[in-house]
Amino acid sequence: MSRHGMFAIRDVGSLISGTTEEGTRLKKAVSVRQLTAMGVGAIIGTGIFVVIGEGSRIAGPAVVLSFVLAAVACAFSALSYAELASSIPVSGSAYTYAYATLGEVVAWIIGWDLILEYGVSVAAIALGWGGNLNAFLDAAFGVSLPTAIAASPEDGGIFNLPAVVVVLAITLLLVRGVTESLRVNLVMVVIKLLVLTFFIVVAFANFGTGNFTPFAPHGVDGITSAAAIIFFAYIGFDAVSTGSEEARNPARDLPLAIIGSLVVCTVFYVLTVIGAIGIATPEQMSASDAPLAAALDQGAGMTWAAAVLALGAVVAITSVVLVIFYGQTRIFFAMCRDGLLPRRLATVNQRYGTPARLTIVLGVSIALLAAFVPLRTIVELVNIGTLFAFVLVNIGVIVLRRTRPDMPRPYRVPWVPVLPLIGIAFAVYLMADLPLDTWIRFVGWMAVGLIIYFLYGYRHSRLRSGEPR
């Protein structure tokens, strides 16, 4: 294919061969269990601990169906991610898939979009970690951190110390090695699943059916509106694809991990929601910032359980920070290795087998963002960025089926192009429901990205220089 112009397409073979270059080669050390734990680690966070309250307010007991609908909406995109991740086992996720299907400038746009999505997400989640740490300290020991070191200047503090600590700790862990990082993540995933299992067991032991009537007080509109909010509790499975280059057996493991993590989380989510409604009314949950703890307190009379749920939230959020930040480093790494960003940042540390320099630069930047900047006004950019990536990944499956029909595909999405088109439709529908301000900020970020691309990436691209073979 042409190597000239901003729509030049990177050959799949050169993408895969580029992973063996000396100095930028990542260790293949990640197992299917660790990949699946990545997906679960990224998905189960504040979503299930918080969003169930808002969802039940909108849909009533029928929020159970909203969780199922949101899972179905994600499933179509998850299938497309599984095909591309197993066929193109290269760091970069949607950025890499766009490079192989839609051209360099589109790859840059989605890569720039993912840098924002993952970076803002890590900073925002780190801020949430600090808040939940305070909640745990208060519930368990009756103490909390002073506002001066637990909030940004705009929120009455000097800087957010807990957010800085968790980001820098995760940075050091990721520098140390991917195997060590994902072992720690596996432990945290087990803990938060045990916490949810504790909630489910207690809820079903005190279960009643009275709160399920009326089941859908706001009809179908309430169910779909709640699903649009709950959808974001499922975001995270796409982070699994960023680990494809380090997977031991990507052809087999990536589809299992991507689809498996979504299935595991859906089962836990649905059981948790059913149990919650069985012991508390939608009004009780929606009136609390910690709806699961409120359900145990008011529905099962277990006030001490708030400390257990708060601990689960702290562990859950730590795991999310780890996986999302890991994904951020691998996408940035792929863009640097391709020459669209400074190539020296793509150097792999020979002792640890990780892009240590790049990880430290990103970690310090995100820590500063989390320390001083309140992110309420821009966190919705995470949502639009994720949905935009879903659209391009689904398009990528359709395009590659036409342009490279004979390419080996260890996993194939059934009924192409129907299922990818449904995935696109779900993503576009949810994007259209986002506020105008979010779209304006998103377009502004993309415009800045294009300026950087034409000033730097276009002139330093290894693809157009003919360097990759």
Disulfide bonds with the S-S distance in Angstrom:
none
